[in-house]
Amino acid sequence: MEHANYSKPTQREIDRAETDLLLTISQVTGRKFADLAGWHESKVSRMNWRDIATVFCIARMAAEVSPLGRVIQEAFKAVGNKKAPTAGTVEASQITMGF
């Protein structure tokens, strides 16, 4: 628990999470979202997305200090953020042209 962070999520973190959440959800209509969730459409329109964004921020903070969260972070560090090779890079020895 030496990495524990007992502070609240900042307003900026909550704003960013809410924006990300709303952008993601806006990809489907309210009717489709309600259908996928098995809810009535009115529940989606009454939902407080800010509270949900706050829960996500707190869950992220909790995951940073949980044993499982630490394992995932260490695994990500070990694997790294490797980029896929670019499609435009082709060695000259691979190209043969005959006329």
Long-range contacts (C-beta under 8 A, 24 or more apart in sequence): 1-65, 3-64, 3-65, 3-70, 4-65, 5-61, 5-64, 5-65, 9-54, 9-57, 9-58, 9-61, 13-57, 14-50, 14-53, 14-54, 14-57, 15-53, 17-53, 17-54, 17-56, 17-57, 18-49, 18-50, 18-52, 18-53, 21-49, 21-52, 21-53, 21-56, 22-49, 25-49
